[in-house]
Each structure stands twice: as C-alpha cells, then as structure tokens.
C-alpha cells in the first residue's frame, strides 16, 4: 500500500479504547492536548472524560474541526512576548481558502507559537499530551519535543508506537529518561488501512512519561486488550 499524505492513519477505535481501559480513572484530572489530532479519533473520545481537551494539527482532515492549526515541532515552551490575536480573527489563506494559524498570519518569518498560544485556544494550559505521532524518525523527534513542552508543568506524555519502539539504541534517552513511567502492551494489532486484507503485521504499545514521577521509581508494564 502507498503511504498516506502526511502519514495520516486514523487510530482505530479499539486501539483508543485500549488506552482508556488503563487510564480512564485518571482522565478527569488531565488537561489533554492532542497535537496530531487528525480525524479526532482520540479527541472525540477523550473530551467528555478529561478535565479539558484541546486538539490541533498541521492541517484539518475531513470529519473533524481542530481547535487550531499548528506545526507541533515549531511550538516552544517559552512564554515570550509577542503580538497575538484571537484564533477566530486570523483570516483565510488566499490559496486554500482555509484559516491560517494566527501566528503565521501576524509575522510568518519572525513569530513562532508557544505553549501560551495553545493555552489561549481553549483557556487552559495542557498538562498531558496524548497522541498517535507521525511514523519513523518524526516520532522520536515528537517524543523528545513533547517531553520538553510538558516539563515546565510537570506533565504527562502518552504516545502510541510500535511494540519494539523502546528497543532501539538510538532511542535509549527516551526510555532511560527519569520521567518514563509505563508501557502498555496491546494484545491486538491495529488495522491502520480500513478494508485492507490479511492480518495486521505489527504489534503496538502505548508509552507514558510522567514528569511528576519520582526519578528513582522504575517504569511499569501493563497490558490492554
């Protein structure tokens, strides 16, 4: 199968539910941010359960309206001074007719978004990132960046990646990290391409980092159907 544009593969409902089976009791205390929200597979389910939920992506996909359009990798944790305007006032892109992220509409070459901009979308500062990240090397980059963004609020990062993702030497820093708390192994293999034939090839797991975890505490392992 050819890869989808921007590696867009919506998370199957069963796979989302597997995470909820483990963390549902804790969700009411989380202010969740889904930065690669896609068609809202996570956000639509988490929103009624979490304390708060905000959804962003680099573009909008059919069937779901994100709260803002942001390049996750461009966002910084720093609260820098910059001119801002409400998202609803950002104007439209003359080429696509779609709304532009407001930070691009102001100073495309100078202004980069910060966590303050994410907080302004819905009026709260996220303390938990839950997402199915882009594939390949971008997943590593995204995990490291998510940890950097959540460190100031002692927050949580939850990523869905392949089961063997924690075995690579190049990712050792992520799993020797003092915040790495839990691996949730899925007992099913997600089917990423709807109506595809044959058994899905790869097992997946959720990886959880928690900046509030005592550094001396060993990571745990859990299982979900």
MARKOLKOL-472742 format. One line per 8 residues: for each residue x, y, z of C-alpha. Coordinates in Angstrom, 1 decimal, padded with zeros to 4 digits, always signed. Layout:
<pts>
X/Y/Z; ...
</pts>
This chain:
<pts>
+000.0/+000.0/+000.0; +001.2/+003.5/-000.7; +001.7/+005.7/+002.3; -000.9/+008.3/+003.0; -000.1/+012.0/+002.8; +001.5/+013.4/+006.0; +001.4/+009.8/+007.3; -002.3/+010.2/+008.2
-003.5/+006.9/+009.6; -006.5/+007.4/+011.9; -006.2/+005.4/+015.2; -008.7/+002.5/+015.2; -011.5/+002.8/+017.9; -010.4/-000.4/+019.6; -006.9/+000.9/+020.0; -008.2/+004.1/+021.5
-010.4/+002.1/+023.9; -007.4/+000.0/+025.0; -005.7/+003.2/+026.4; -008.9/+004.2/+028.2; -009.2/+000.8/+029.8; -005.9/+001.6/+031.6; -006.1/+005.4/+032.3; -009.8/+006.2/+032.3
-009.9/+006.7/+036.1; -007.2/+009.3/+035.8; -008.5/+011.2/+032.8; -010.8/+013.6/+034.8; -007.6/+015.1/+036.3; -005.9/+015.7/+032.9; -006.0/+018.8/+030.8; -005.3/+017.0/+027.5
-003.7/+018.3/+024.3; -003.9/+016.2/+021.1; -001.3/+017.8/+018.8; -001.7/+015.4/+015.8; -005.5/+015.1/+016.1; -006.3/+014.0/+012.5; -009.9/+013.0/+012.3; -010.4/+013.3/+016.1
-010.0/+009.6/+016.9; -008.6/+010.4/+020.4; -010.0/+013.8/+021.0; -013.6/+012.8/+020.4; -013.5/+010.1/+022.9; -011.3/+011.8/+025.5; -013.1/+015.2/+025.5; -016.1/+014.1/+027.5
-013.9/+012.3/+030.1; -010.9/+014.7/+030.6; -010.9/+017.9/+032.7; -010.2/+019.8/+029.4; -009.2/+018.8/+025.9; -007.7/+020.9/+023.0; -007.0/+019.5/+019.6; -004.5/+020.8/+016.9
-002.8/+019.5/+013.8; -000.9/+020.9/+010.9; -004.0/+020.7/+008.7; -007.7/+019.9/+009.0; -009.0/+016.5/+008.0; -012.5/+015.5/+006.9; -014.9/+014.9/+009.7; -013.2/+016.8/+012.5
-012.6/+020.5/+013.2; -009.5/+021.1/+015.2; -009.3/+024.0/+017.7; -006.2/+025.4/+015.9; -003.8/+024.6/+013.1; -000.2/+024.4/+014.3; +003.1/+022.8/+013.4; +003.8/+020.9/+016.6
+007.5/+020.9/+016.0; +007.6/+024.8/+015.8; +006.0/+025.3/+019.2; +008.2/+026.4/+022.1; +007.6/+026.1/+025.8; +008.8/+029.6/+026.4; +006.4/+032.4/+027.3; +008.0/+035.0/+025.0
+006.5/+038.5/+024.4; +004.8/+038.7/+021.1; +001.7/+040.2/+019.4; -001.2/+037.8/+019.4; -004.8/+037.9/+018.1; -007.7/+035.5/+018.8; -007.7/+032.4/+016.5; -011.1/+033.4/+015.2
-009.6/+036.6/+013.7; -006.7/+035.1/+011.8; -008.1/+035.4/+008.2; -008.0/+032.9/+005.4; -005.3/+031.6/+003.2; -005.7/+033.1/-000.3; -004.6/+029.8/-001.9; -006.6/+027.3/+000.0
-009.4/+029.3/+001.4; -008.8/+027.8/+004.8; -007.9/+029.6/+008.0; -004.2/+030.1/+008.7; -002.7/+029.6/+012.2; -002.9/+033.1/+013.7; +000.9/+033.2/+014.5; +001.6/+032.8/+010.8
-000.9/+035.4/+009.9; +000.9/+038.0/+012.0; +004.6/+037.6/+011.3; +005.3/+034.5/+009.3; +009.1/+034.9/+009.4; +009.5/+036.1/+013.0; +006.8/+034.8/+015.3; +006.8/+031.2/+016.5
+004.0/+029.8/+018.6; +004.5/+029.0/+022.3; +002.6/+027.0/+024.8; +000.8/+030.2/+025.7; -000.8/+030.2/+022.3; -002.0/+026.6/+022.8; -003.4/+027.7/+026.2; -005.2/+030.6/+024.5
-007.2/+028.3/+022.2; -009.4/+027.0/+024.9; -008.4/+029.0/+028.0; -006.3/+026.4/+029.8; -002.7/+025.2/+029.9; -002.4/+021.5/+028.9; -000.6/+019.1/+031.3; -001.0/+016.0/+029.3
-000.2/+015.1/+025.6; -002.0/+012.1/+024.2; -001.3/+011.2/+020.5; -000.6/+008.8/+017.7; +002.5/+010.6/+016.4; +003.9/+010.6/+012.8; +005.8/+007.5/+011.8; +009.6/+007.0/+011.5
+012.2/+009.4/+012.8; +009.5/+012.1/+013.3; +008.0/+010.0/+016.1; +011.3/+010.2/+018.0; +011.5/+013.9/+017.4; +008.0/+014.4/+018.5; +008.5/+012.4/+021.7; +011.6/+014.5/+022.7
+009.7/+017.7/+021.8; +006.6/+016.7/+023.8; +008.8/+016.0/+026.9; +010.3/+019.4/+026.6; +006.9/+021.1/+026.3; +005.5/+019.2/+029.3; +008.5/+019.6/+031.6; +007.5/+023.1/+032.9
+004.1/+021.9/+034.0; +005.4/+018.5/+035.3; +003.0/+017.0/+032.8; +002.4/+013.6/+031.1; +003.2/+012.4/+027.6; +001.4/+009.4/+026.1; +002.5/+008.1/+022.6; +001.2/+005.2/+020.6
+004.1/+003.5/+018.8; +005.3/+000.0/+017.7; +005.8/-002.5/+020.4; +009.5/-002.8/+019.8; +010.0/+001.0/+019.7; +011.7/+001.0/+023.1; +014.4/-001.5/+022.0; +016.4/+000.8/+019.7
+019.8/+002.1/+021.0; +019.1/+005.4/+019.2; +016.0/+005.9/+021.5; +017.8/+004.9/+024.7; +017.5/+008.5/+026.0; +013.7/+008.3/+025.9; +013.5/+005.1/+027.9; +016.3/+005.8/+030.3
+014.6/+009.1/+030.9; +013.6/+009.8/+034.5; +010.0/+010.6/+033.5; +009.4/+007.3/+031.6; +006.7/+005.6/+033.7; +004.7/+003.0/+031.9; +004.5/+000.8/+028.8; +001.0/-000.5/+027.9
+001.3/-003.5/+025.6; -001.7/-004.0/+023.3; -003.0/-007.6/+022.9; -004.3/-006.8/+019.4; -002.7/-005.5/+016.3; -004.2/-002.3/+015.0; -005.5/-002.3/+011.4; -004.4/+001.1/+010.0
-005.8/+000.7/+006.5; -009.5/+000.3/+006.5; -010.8/-002.7/+004.5; -007.3/-004.0/+003.9; -006.8/-007.8/+003.6; -004.8/-010.1/+005.8; -003.8/-010.0/+009.4; -002.2/-006.7/+010.6
+001.6/-007.1/+010.8; +002.8/-005.1/+013.8; +002.0/-005.1/+017.5; +001.8/-001.7/+019.2; +002.1/-000.2/+022.7; +001.5/+003.0/+024.5; +004.4/+004.7/+026.1; +003.8/+007.0/+029.0
+006.2/+009.6/+030.5; +005.2/+011.5/+033.7; +007.4/+014.4/+034.9; +005.9/+014.1/+038.3; +007.1/+010.5/+038.8; +009.9/+010.2/+041.4; +013.2/+009.7/+039.4; +014.1/+006.5/+041.4
+010.8/+004.8/+040.6; +011.2/+002.0/+038.0; +008.9/+002.0/+034.9; +005.9/-000.3/+035.0; +004.3/-002.5/+032.3; +000.6/-003.0/+031.7; -001.5/-004.9/+029.2; -004.7/-003.9/+027.4
-007.0/-005.9/+025.2
</pts>
